[in-house]
Amino acid sequence: MLNFSESPKEECGVIGIFAPNEDVARMTFFGLYALQHRGQEAAGMAVADGLTMSMHKGLGFVSHVFTPNTMADLQGHYAIGHTRYSTTGSSSLRNAQPFMIETIHGPLALAHNGNLVNSAELRQELMEQGVGFSSSSDTEVMTMMLARNGGATWEERIKTAMKKWIGAYSLVILTRDCVYAVRDPWGFRPLCIGMLPSGGHAVASETGALQTLGCEAIRDVKPGEVVSLSNNALKVMQAVKPEQPSAMCVFEHIYFARPDQTWDGINVHHVRQRLGEELAREVAGRFEADVVIPVPDSSVPAAIGFSHVSGIPYNDGFIKNRYVGRTFIEPTDSLRKRGVALKFNVINENVRDKRVVMIDDSIVRGNTTGPLIKLLKNAGAKEVHVAITCPPIAHPCFMGVDMGRHEDLIAHKRTVEEIREYVGADSLYYLSVDGMMKAVQRKDGFCQACFTGQYPIPVDLMSVKTGFERGTK
């Protein structure tokens, strides 16, 4: 699959549904479809009917993996689903989720959003106990740990495992007669739950997926909680004590989540608009410009906010071809050299002879910003000033987001002025950490490690980097 974007890759989306007297597989399909932006390399679904469990997964988009024929065999009242991006692990089918195994306690399937920082040690312990693995994913490690744990109930086995898991995990777990929603005590990744209009409940990575299914009374699964969805109604257990402060991923607000997502009571679209407003306040008076344009799509609200505070008119400058990055047909060499020009076209009339402020959500490796600036200047822009709605990304994420290694990150190697020269901008500005948190309307509770290098949990950089061909979710 083509990918002309240098943006960070999300670590996936999960969904779990208990819906008696409904076509639960079809509901899961549409829930996954609403989460497609969180992962586009593989998708999978497992369904249980109270006695047996069936599963289907494959590489590609949700609409490619599931057909009426494949879904006809997925019958039941309980289901979990997953849509996946890999990071340093392989994107092969063996790492696609959910993982499903037979255990002494009955069938078990698990889908994971996040990354365990101690997965290599946990995997080694299991291998020394004779457990074999078929993948390079820490999700399989978690599945095997649950299968081997003692305890009279799955809740007890999950609680025991959570005490050993260190890192980011928002999970959906399927047994023959229950769906469990599990969130790590730091709350790194979003997970929300809602009531279905026809009875039953659904849990998903984003509120938008639940709204697609018609859910009401939506709330977050709290850090350290295990929520059970079954015929016995919704059951909530505080399995481990929540960490204080929490460490929610601030990049969900900056880039990853759909703008209709509400997380911890905060709407993503409104945060992005405030990011642009704070950025405009910080750069006021540093340059003169005629038009503000966003790099679509996540930067559109920020550009609106920037325009509102700065008084510089907003307009569209780029038209995005939303499907070119999704084809599995490789371009010719001459087309490949066009790079981002395959993905974006410029509305020449909106930038010609103008001083442009280009708003973008981030610069990670520095491979895309320069070509975008060149597109604008080739279209006749007199100046291009670049304003980024987050601080410089100088440190990798070990909690399930593919931002590369230290040496891959342009802000780890270069100063802001050196980055400006590298990308060819007339000026370059980043939002400060304080400005970012003002936009989020929180003083703490969010992980900022990719900007500050201050990780909320101890991270052995070498161990994490060389673990076991990590396949994060």
C-alpha positions in Angstrom: 0.0 0.0 0.0 1.3 3.4 -0.9 2.0 5.9 1.9 3.2 9.4 1.1 2.6 10.7 4.6 5.3 11.1 7.2 2.6 11.5 9.9 2.8 9.3 13.0 1.0 6.0 12.6 -1.7 5.2 15.1 -1.6 2.0 17.0 -5.0 0.8 16.0 -8.7 0.7 16.9 -10.7 -1.8 18.9 -14.3 -2.5 19.4 -16.4 -4.9 21.5 -20.1 -5.6 21.4 -22.7 -7.5 23.3 -26.0 -7.3 21.4 -28.6 -10.0 21.9 -30.9 -10.6 19.0 -28.8 -8.5 16.7 -26.5 -9.3 13.8 -23.4 -8.6 15.9 -20.9 -9.2 13.2 -22.5 -6.6 10.9 -22.6 -4.1 13.8 -18.9 -4.8 14.5 -18.1 -4.3 10.8 -19.6 -0.8 10.8 -17.9 0.0 14.1 -14.6 -1.0 12.6 -15.4 1.1 9.5 -15.8 4.1 11.7 -12.3 3.3 13.2 -10.6 2.8 9.8 -8.5 5.9 10.3 -6.7 4.3 13.2 -5.3 1.4 11.2 -5.3 0.4 7.6 -3.0 -2.6 7.3 -5.2 -5.4 8.7 -8.6 -6.0 10.2 -10.2 -8.9 12.2 -13.2 -9.9 14.1 -14.1 -12.7 16.5 -17.7 -13.7 17.4 -19.1 -16.0 20.1 -22.5 -17.4 20.6 -22.3 -18.6 24.2 -20.8 -22.0 23.3 -18.4 -21.6 20.4 -16.2 -18.9 18.9 -15.4 -18.1 15.2 -13.0 -15.6 13.7 -12.0 -14.0 10.4 -9.1 -11.6 9.8 -7.0 -10.4 6.9 -4.7 -7.8 5.4 -6.1 -4.6 4.0 -9.0 -2.3 4.7 -12.1 -3.3 6.7 -14.2 -3.3 3.5 -11.7 -5.6 1.8 -11.3 -8.1 4.6 -15.0 -8.6 5.3 -17.5 -9.7 2.6 -21.1 -11.0 3.0 -19.7 -14.5 2.6 -17.0 -14.2 5.3 -19.4 -12.6 7.7 -22.1 -15.3 7.2 -20.1 -17.7 9.4 -19.7 -15.1 12.2 -22.8 -15.8 14.2 -23.4 -14.9 17.9 -24.2 -12.3 20.5 -20.7 -11.3 21.5 -18.0 -9.9 19.2 -14.7 -8.0 19.3 -12.9 -6.4 16.3 -9.6 -4.7 15.5 -8.1 -2.6 12.8 -4.3 -2.4 12.8 -1.3 -0.4 12.0 2.1 -2.1 12.6 5.1 -0.2 13.8 8.5 -1.9 13.8 6.8 -5.3 13.8 5.8 -7.0 10.5 2.5 -6.2 8.9 2.1 -9.8 7.9 -1.1 -11.8 8.6 0.5 -13.6 11.6 0.4 -10.3 13.5 -3.2 -9.4 12.5 -5.7 -9.3 15.4 -7.7 -10.5 17.3 -5.6 -13.4 18.6 -7.7 -16.5 19.4 -6.8 -19.6 21.2 -8.4 -22.5 23.0 -7.7 -22.6 26.8 -8.6 -25.0 29.6 -11.2 -22.3 30.5 -12.7 -22.2 27.0 -12.0 -20.2 23.9 -10.3 -16.8 24.3 -9.7 -13.9 21.8 -8.0 -10.6 22.5 -7.5 -7.3 20.6 -5.1 -4.6 21.8 -4.5 -0.9 21.3 -1.2 0.2 22.8 2.2 -1.3 23.5 3.7 -3.0 26.6 7.2 -1.7 27.4 8.0 -5.0 29.3 6.7 -7.3 26.6 10.2 -8.8 25.9 10.7 -9.9 29.5 7.2 -11.3 29.7 7.6 -13.2 26.5 11.0 -14.7 27.6 9.3 -15.9 30.9 6.6 -17.6 29.0 9.1 -19.3 26.6 11.1 -20.6 29.5 7.9 -22.2 30.7 7.5 -23.9 27.4 5.0 -21.6 25.7 5.4 -21.2 22.0 4.5 -18.2 19.9 3.3 -17.8 16.3 3.8 -14.0 16.0 6.0 -11.1 17.0 3.2 -9.2 18.7 3.0 -8.4 22.4 -0.8 -9.0 22.0 -0.1 -12.7 21.8 2.0 -12.4 25.0 -1.0 -11.0 26.8 -3.3 -13.7 25.4 -1.0 -16.5 26.5 -0.6 -14.9 30.0 -4.4 -14.8 30.4 -4.7 -18.4 29.2 -2.2 -19.6 31.8 -3.4 -17.5 34.8 -5.1 -19.2 37.7 -8.4 -17.9 39.1 -12.0 -19.0 39.2 -13.2 -16.3 36.7 -11.9 -14.4 33.7 -12.1 -11.2 35.8 -9.7 -12.7 38.3 -7.3 -13.9 35.6 -7.4 -10.4 33.9 -6.8 -8.7 37.2 -3.7 -10.9 37.9 -2.3 -10.2 34.5 -2.8 -6.4 34.8 -0.5 -6.4 37.7 2.4 -7.6 35.4 1.6 -5.5 32.3 3.5 -2.3 32.1 2.6 0.2 29.4 -0.3 1.1 27.2 -3.2 -1.2 26.7 -6.8 -0.7 25.9 -8.1 -4.2 25.3 -11.3 -6.0 24.2 -11.3 -9.6 25.3 -13.8 -12.2 24.1 -14.8 -15.4 25.8 -17.7 -17.7 24.8 -20.2 -15.7 26.8 -18.7 -12.3 27.6 -16.9 -9.3 26.3 -14.4 -7.5 28.6 -13.1 -4.0 28.2 -9.8 -3.3 29.9 -7.8 -0.1 30.2 -4.3 0.4 31.7 -3.9 2.3 34.9 -2.2 5.2 33.1 -5.1 5.6 30.6 -2.7 6.1 27.7 -5.1 5.0 25.0 -8.8 6.0 24.7 -11.6 3.4 25.4 -15.2 4.3 25.8 -18.4 2.4 26.4 -22.1 3.0 25.6 -25.5 1.5 25.8 -27.1 0.2 22.6 -30.7 1.2 21.8 -31.8 -2.4 21.3 -30.2 -3.6 24.6 -26.7 -4.6 25.3 -23.5 -2.5 25.2 -20.6 -1.6 23.0 -17.1 -0.5 23.7 -14.7 1.2 21.2 -11.6 3.3 20.9 -13.6 6.4 19.9 -17.0 7.8 20.7 -17.7 8.2 17.0 -17.8 4.4 16.4 -20.3 4.1 19.3 -22.4 6.9 17.9 -22.4 5.1 14.5 -24.1 2.2 16.3 -26.6 4.5 18.0 -25.1 4.2 21.5 -26.3 6.4 24.3 -25.0 7.2 27.8 -21.4 7.0 26.6 -18.6 7.2 29.1 -14.9 6.5 29.2 -13.6 3.2 30.6 -11.6 4.5 33.5 -7.9 3.8 33.9 -7.4 0.4 35.6 -11.0 -0.7 35.1 -12.3 -4.0 33.7 -15.9 -3.7 32.4 -17.8 -6.9 31.6 -20.5 -6.9 28.9 -22.8 -9.9 29.1 -26.3 -11.2 29.9 -25.6 -10.3 33.5 -25.7 -6.6 32.5 -22.8 -4.2 32.7 -20.3 -5.0 35.5 -17.5 -2.7 36.5 -14.4 -3.8 38.5 -11.5 -1.5 39.5 -8.8 -4.2 38.9 -5.7 -2.0 39.6 -5.3 1.3 41.2 -5.3 4.2 38.6 -2.0 6.1 38.4 -2.0 9.7 39.4 -1.7 11.8 37.4 -2.9 9.8 34.4 -0.9 9.8 31.1 -3.4 10.1 28.3 -1.8 10.5 24.8 -2.0 14.2 23.9 -1.4 13.2 20.2 -5.0 11.8 20.1 -6.1 15.4 20.3 -3.4 16.8 17.9 -3.7 14.2 15.1 -5.0 10.7 15.7 -8.6 10.9 16.7 -11.6 11.8 14.6 -12.7 15.4 15.3 -16.0 14.1 16.7 -14.2 12.2 19.4 -14.9 13.2 23.0 -12.3 12.0 25.4 -12.2 12.7 29.1 -15.0 15.2 28.5 -12.9 17.1 25.9 -14.0 17.4 22.2 -11.1 16.9 19.7 -12.3 19.4 17.2 -12.5 22.1 19.8 -9.0 21.3 21.1 -7.6 21.5 17.5 -9.2 24.9 17.0 -7.7 26.1 20.3 -4.3 24.8 19.3 -4.5 27.1 16.3 -5.7 30.0 18.5 -2.8 29.5 20.9 -0.3 29.2 18.1 -1.5 32.5 16.6 -1.1 34.3 19.9 2.5 32.9 20.3 3.6 34.0 16.8 1.8 37.4 16.7 3.8 40.1 15.0 6.6 37.8 13.8 5.6 38.0 10.1 2.9 39.4 7.8 0.7 37.1 5.6 -2.3 37.2 3.3 -3.9 33.8 3.8 -4.0 30.9 6.2 -4.2 27.4 4.7 -4.3 24.0 6.4 -2.7 20.7 5.4 -5.8 18.6 5.4 -7.5 17.0 7.2 -6.5 17.2 10.9 -5.1 20.8 10.6 -8.4 22.3 9.3 -9.8 23.2 12.8 -6.4 24.6 13.8 -6.2 26.8 10.7 -9.7 28.2 11.5 -8.6 29.0 15.0 -5.3 30.6 13.8 -7.2 32.7 11.3 -9.8 33.8 13.9 -7.1 35.1 16.4 -4.6 36.5 13.8 -7.2 38.2 11.6 -5.5 36.6 8.5 -8.1 35.2 6.1 -8.6 31.4 6.0 -8.9 29.6 2.7 -8.3 26.1 1.2 -4.9 25.8 -0.5 -4.5 22.0 -0.8 -7.0 19.5 -2.2 -6.2 16.0 -0.9 -6.6 12.9 -3.0 -8.0 10.7 -0.2 -7.5 7.4 -2.0 -4.1 7.6 -3.6 -2.3 6.4 -0.4 -4.7 3.5 -0.2 -4.0 1.7 -3.5 -1.9 -1.5 -3.5 -0.9 -0.7 -7.1 2.7 0.5 -7.2 3.3 3.8 -9.2 5.8 4.1 -11.9 9.3 5.5 -11.0 8.4 8.8 -12.5 5.1 9.0 -10.5 6.9 7.9 -7.3 9.3 10.8 -7.6 6.3 13.1 -7.5 5.7 11.9 -3.9 3.3 14.1 -2.1 2.3 15.7 -5.4 0.3 12.5 -6.0 -1.6 13.1 -2.8 -2.1 16.9 -2.9 -3.0 19.4 -5.5 -2.8 23.1 -4.9 -5.6 25.6 -5.7 -3.3 28.0 -7.5 -5.7 30.9 -7.4 -5.8 30.8 -3.6 -2.1 31.2 -3.1 -0.7 32.9 -6.2 1.2 36.1 -5.3 0.3 35.7 -1.6 2.2 35.3 1.6 0.9 32.0 2.9 0.7 30.6 6.5 0.7 26.8 6.2 -0.7 25.1 9.3 0.2 21.5 10.0 -0.2 19.2 13.0 3.4 18.0 13.2 6.8 17.4 11.6 8.1 14.0 12.3 10.9 12.9 9.9 10.8 16.1 7.8 10.1 14.3 4.5 6.7 15.9 3.7 6.9 19.5 4.8 9.5 20.5 2.2 7.6 19.1 -0.8 4.4 20.8 0.4 6.2 24.1 0.6 7.6 23.5 -2.9 4.1 22.8 -4.2 2.9 26.2 -2.9 5.8 28.1 -4.3 5.5 26.4 -7.7 1.8 27.6 -7.6 3.0 31.1 -7.2 3.1 31.7 -3.4 5.5 34.6 -2.6 6.3 33.4 0.9 5.4 30.3 2.9 5.5 30.5 6.7 5.0 27.2 8.5 3.2 27.0 11.9 3.0 23.6 13.7 0.3 22.9 16.2 2.5 21.0 18.6 6.0 21.3 20.0 9.0 19.7 18.2 8.8 15.8 18.2 12.3 15.0 19.5 11.7 11.6 21.2 10.1 8.3 20.1 7.0 6.9 21.6 7.1 3.5 23.3 3.4 3.4 24.1 2.2 2.2 20.7 2.7 5.1 18.3 5.1 4.8 15.3 7.2 7.9 15.4 10.4 6.2 14.6 13.7 6.1 16.5 15.6 9.0 17.9 17.8 9.1 14.8 14.7 9.2 12.6 13.2 12.4 14.2 14.3 15.6 12.5 13.8 17.6 15.7 16.1 15.3 17.6 18.9 16.1 15.2 18.3 19.7 14.2 17.4 23.0 15.8 14.2 24.8 14.7 16.3 27.1 12.4 18.1 24.1 10.9 14.7 22.4 10.3 13.5 25.7 8.6 16.4 25.6 6.3 16.0 21.9 5.5 12.3 22.2 4.6 12.7 25.6 2.8 10.2 27.6 4.8 10.5 31.4 5.0 9.8 31.0 8.7 8.9 28.1 11.0 7.1 28.1 14.3 6.1 25.4 16.8 3.5 25.7 19.5 5.0 25.6 23.0 4.2 22.8 25.5 2.4 25.4 27.7 0.3 26.6 24.7 -0.6 23.0 23.8 -1.8 22.3 27.4 -3.8 25.5 27.4 -5.6 24.2 24.3 -6.2 20.9 25.9 -7.4 22.8 29.0 -5.5 20.6 31.4 -2.3 21.2 33.4 -1.4 17.5 33.7 -2.8 14.1 33.1 -1.4 13.8 29.5 1.7 12.1 28.3 4.1 14.6 26.6 7.1 12.3 26.3 7.6 12.7 22.5 8.1 16.4 23.1 9.9 16.4 26.5 11.6 13.0 26.7 10.0 12.6 30.2 8.3 9.3 30.0 5.5 8.6 32.5 6.9 5.1 33.2 10.5 4.0 33.2 11.6 2.9 29.7 14.7 0.8 28.9 15.4 2.3 25.5 17.7 -0.5 24.3 15.4 -3.3 25.6 12.3 -1.7 24.0 14.1 -1.1 20.7 15.6 -4.6 20.3 12.8 -6.5 22.0 11.4 -9.1 19.6 10.5 -7.5 16.3 7.8 -5.5 18.2 4.5 -5.5 16.4 2.6 -2.7 18.3 -1.0 -2.1 17.9 
